[in-house]
């Protein structure tokens, strides 16, 4: 036996053991605020959900007028560094070869796949309903790995008549099961403040802090807190953010119509939190996106500096 070969194998075995031990130790800790270096670095992305009317098949069966390749082209043409590829708008029969093709297309357009987003409800107790939701998210963890997406937006869900404490506990357990797989692929799971049990920052922080896996954080949607002071909730969650979706508007409690967001205030919160990562425009206003999105991207680019 070649002694050098033996030494290399022994070294690799020891190295693998160290990595596994470090991973296990890391996963045993509850999520804490992320430690970022200075200065904060914000990167501009655009969420495919902004073009949902073009990307989705119409109710009458009319095919979409845009596909994911066209959306990536749009991101490139409008100076976006990243593209958030919402899972809803991939073909139902998309396989790994398709996702590899999308990844190649993005690379050749100079656009980074900043993440993807799924729909789910993690509030179910142990059983078939929870298993179905967990399997769905795990399936997208595998697809995200093929796409090269570093982040997946997930939901907590609605309590559906369960006590809040039970729904929160169920969500934590579901997240931990999915995060075990996500950590092996190096993919973050970001829980969005998307109403339901996480309509306010308190329960959202309770969930994220309760998960014993550092690959879980918050997908911070700046337009989804409808509390007395949405910016205060944004500030409370920013240290845990692994992705940010910027809406361009704020709707506080009692403000039925909402109003334009103070972009300087919101981006200032992200900078004070030393946030490093993507800020994806997720356009939801009434005007057609092709009318408003370019101007909003320009405003965001200026705020990013």
HUHUFEN-V932911 format. One record per residue. RES is the residue in three letters. PHI is phi in whole degrees, -180 to 180 (none if undefined). Layout:
BEGIN
{{RES:PHI} {RES:PHI}}
END
This chain:
BEGIN
{{UNK:none} {UNK:-71} {UNK:-61} {UNK:-66} {UNK:-64} {UNK:-62} {UNK:-63} {UNK:-64} {UNK:-64} {UNK:-64} {UNK:-63} {UNK:-66} {UNK:-64} {UNK:-64} {UNK:-62} {UNK:-63} {UNK:-63} {UNK:-64} {UNK:-62} {UNK:-64} {UNK:-65} {UNK:-65} {UNK:-64} {UNK:-65} {UNK:-65} {UNK:-64} {UNK:-71} {UNK:-82} {UNK:-94} {UNK:-70} {UNK:-66} {UNK:-121} {UNK:-54} {UNK:-73} {UNK:-93} {UNK:-112} {UNK:-86} {UNK:-95} {UNK:-83} {UNK:-61} {UNK:-130} {UNK:-103} {UNK:-123} {UNK:-84} {UNK:-134} {UNK:-135} {UNK:-85} {UNK:-60} {UNK:-57} {UNK:-60} {UNK:-113} {UNK:-59} {UNK:-68} {UNK:-91} {UNK:-88} {UNK:-94} {UNK:-69} {UNK:-74} {UNK:-61} {UNK:-85} {UNK:93} {UNK:-61} {UNK:-68} {UNK:-60} {UNK:-95} {UNK:-141} {UNK:-116} {UNK:-65} {UNK:-67} {UNK:-66} {UNK:-65} {UNK:-62} {UNK:-60} {UNK:-62} {UNK:-59} {UNK:-64} {UNK:-67} {UNK:-105} {UNK:72} {UNK:-83} {UNK:-74} {UNK:-130} {UNK:-138} {UNK:-95} {UNK:-98} {UNK:-58} {UNK:-61} {UNK:-60} {UNK:-108} {UNK:-86} {UNK:-58} {UNK:-61} {UNK:-99} {UNK:-60} {UNK:-116} {UNK:-58} {UNK:-61} {UNK:-66} {UNK:-66} {UNK:-64} {UNK:-63} {UNK:-63} {UNK:-60} {UNK:-64} {UNK:-61} {UNK:-63} {UNK:-61} {UNK:-71} {UNK:-93} {UNK:73} {UNK:-115} {UNK:-91} {UNK:-74} {UNK:-80} {UNK:164} {UNK:-137} {UNK:-147} {UNK:-126} {UNK:-108} {UNK:-163} {UNK:-136} {UNK:-98} {UNK:-86} {UNK:-69} {UNK:-71} {UNK:-55} {UNK:150} {UNK:-59} {UNK:-64} {UNK:-65} {UNK:-56} {UNK:-65} {UNK:-67} {UNK:-64} {UNK:-62} {UNK:-62} {UNK:-67} {UNK:-62} {UNK:-61} {UNK:-79} {UNK:-64} {UNK:-63} {UNK:-69} {UNK:-61} {UNK:-63} {UNK:-69} {UNK:-69} {UNK:82} {UNK:-85} {UNK:-84} {UNK:-149} {UNK:-126} {UNK:-77} {UNK:-124} {UNK:-104} {UNK:-89} {UNK:122} {UNK:-98} {UNK:-67} {UNK:52} {UNK:86} {UNK:-81} {UNK:-58} {UNK:-57} {UNK:-62} {UNK:-68} {UNK:-62} {UNK:-65} {UNK:-62} {UNK:-62} {UNK:-65} {UNK:-61} {UNK:-64} {UNK:-65} {UNK:-62} {UNK:-63} {UNK:-65} {UNK:-71} {UNK:-67} {UNK:-59} {UNK:-74} {UNK:-60} {UNK:-65} {UNK:-71} {UNK:-98} {UNK:70} {UNK:-121} {UNK:-82} {UNK:-108} {UNK:-110} {UNK:-81} {UNK:-87} {UNK:-76} {UNK:-117} {UNK:71} {UNK:59} {UNK:-76} {UNK:-119} {UNK:-69} {UNK:-123} {UNK:-68} {UNK:-58} {UNK:-63} {UNK:-62} {UNK:-66} {UNK:-61} {UNK:-66} {UNK:-65} {UNK:-68} {UNK:-82} {UNK:-77} {UNK:-95} {UNK:-162} {UNK:-76} {UNK:-95} {UNK:-114} {UNK:-149} {UNK:-113} {UNK:-90} {UNK:-86} {UNK:-94} {UNK:-73} {UNK:-107} {UNK:-100} {UNK:-88} {UNK:-115} {UNK:-94} {UNK:-63} {UNK:-141} {UNK:-57} {UNK:-66} {UNK:-67} {UNK:-67} {UNK:-60} {UNK:-65} {UNK:-66} {UNK:-91} {UNK:-55} {UNK:-64} {UNK:-105} {UNK:-74} {UNK:-113} {UNK:-161} {UNK:-127} {UNK:-112} {UNK:-99} {UNK:-97} {UNK:89} {UNK:-141} {UNK:-131} {UNK:-133} {UNK:-78} {UNK:-58} {UNK:88} {UNK:-99} {UNK:-65} {UNK:-87} {UNK:79} {UNK:-154} {UNK:-59} {UNK:-74} {UNK:-82} {UNK:-62} {UNK:-63} {UNK:-67} {UNK:-66} {UNK:-69} {UNK:-65} {UNK:-61} {UNK:-63} {UNK:-68} {UNK:-64} {UNK:-81} {UNK:60} {UNK:-60} {UNK:-123} {UNK:156} {UNK:-81} {UNK:-122} {UNK:-99} {UNK:-69} {UNK:-117} {UNK:-81} {UNK:-135} {UNK:-76} {UNK:-73} {UNK:-65} {UNK:-55} {UNK:-60} {UNK:-67} {UNK:-82} {UNK:-105} {UNK:-58} {UNK:-58} {UNK:-68} {UNK:-69} {UNK:-63} {UNK:-62} {UNK:-63} {UNK:-65} {UNK:-63} {UNK:-66} {UNK:-65} {UNK:-68} {UNK:76}}
END
